[in-house]
Amino acid sequence: MSVKFGTSGLRGLVTAMTPALITAHVQAFLAACDTGGVLCIGRDLRPSSPRIAQNVIEAARAVGVRVIDCGAVPTPALALAAQAAGGGAVMVTGSHIPADRNGLKFYVRSGEISKADEAAILAHLDRPVPGGPLGPLEQDTAANDRYITRFTDAFGAGALAGQRIGLYAHSAVGRDVLARILGDLGAEVIELGRSESFIPVDTEAVDPAVRDQIKTWVAEHGLHALVSTDGDSDRPLLADETGRVIPGDILGQITARALQAEVVATPISSNSGVTRKGFEDVRLTQIGSPYVIAAMQGGGRVVGYEANGGFLLGFEAMGPAGALAPLVTRDCTLPLLMVLYAGRDGGIAARVAQEPPVVTVADRLQNVEQAKSRVLLDRWQQDPAARAAFLAPLNKEEERLDLTDGLRMILTDGDVIHVRPSGNAPELRLYIETKDTEAAAALLARALTHLRTVLNKSH
């Protein structure tokens, strides 16, 4: 099936996301999961999203559910709206993947769905759907305003006073919301790169041309920082005053400490420096927000974050000026603001330099079907000699192997090479961890080129 659940929601080609398929999955979700009979709907700015959102609305109303249309909103703003309404939600978005693909993110009353919820949805796909009266349809035009207020109340009107911040707007659904938040906190906002055509921005593997453009913008405009997000605005992108993009997991580490979290849940691909920061418990998971959410269970001062920077708040925390209620879904705004606030005096680069000396970088090979990736990874998992042959041209040797998610090769010199198929797109992802920035960039470039060669030779 070309449409399937990945690391975060249902994804597939737009051509395969037919009204019938959408109806089946939405109605199975409503039958299998706890939404309290209320469903909030949101969407990103890709061309196919309005049509798919309308399909979702019609499918929910057909089974008598009260539907609240929130329009074009960031995914965390939709989650906040659903939390306030005491219902579930469906976000129409393909996140960071190209516009020929789209998807659905599902939320129950307690937040983002789990892997168990995904299994329940799939089990209900072929069950008959009872008829009934058409559910009511309402409009919520204040979802973005409430999301903005969440942060202006928590940080205070002057939190970013004196800061000149660039906003790479591109086609992110949250671009205007983020501009308002930054402005309301006292920053001077310089909008850059706005596009009415959809641009896929992956905050975990930022394209080299985009990195170069960011450096140019920062220098040209004398910026203290530059911010952006992915398409549905739940993953942050932050560059410091030198134009260097700060990895999302570093944003997560800094934010977790600033919020005085005690427990941190994060995927195995995240920077391992988090284990050196003195948290009471660091829970390493498979990659994907459902796994992070599962690891956050148990209460207490718990947070989660991913290598892409999306931050999940599991307890009522305090910002510089007020409280932040829990929001257990990926959020881009909290880590952006927390790191901007932390670097408002001495600079972001200096604040990042205080983190443990561990550097992670990531990239991916695009247009690599998952089946092809699986063949390669299965062979490497079963054959240590094949892994050694891959590592030899890189002058690396394996000490041990971690199979939590993909193949994570921990090397004798302490470096890490982690290879994993994407759960959302036809991509093979590569993660590197080493001791300094230059070494990480060099190893990433060499390993990515070598990985491409190995893939080409294998078929």
Secondary structure, 3 states (H helix, E strand, C coil): CCCEECCCCEEEEHHHCCHHHHHHHHHHHHHHCCCCCEEEEEECCCCCHHHHHHHHHHHHHCCCCEEEEEEECCHHHHHHHHHHHCCEEEEECCCCCCCCEEEEEEEECCEECCHHHHHHHHHCCCCCCCCCCCCCEEECCCHHHHHHHHHHHHHCCCCCCCCEEEEEEECCCCHHHHHHHHHHCCCEEEEEEECCCCCCCCCCCCCHHHHHHHHHHHHHHCCCEEEEECCCCCCEEEECCCCCEECHHHHHHHHHHHCCCCEEEEECCCCHHHHHCCCCEEEEECCCHHHHHHHCCCCCCEEEECCCCCEEECCCEECCCCEECCEEEEECHHHHHHHHHHCCCCCHHHHHCCCCCCEEEEEEEECCCHHHHHHHHHHHHHCHHHHHHHHHHHCCCEEEEECCCCEEEEECCCCEEEEEECCCCCEEEEEEEECCHHHHHHHHHHHHHHHHHHHHHCC
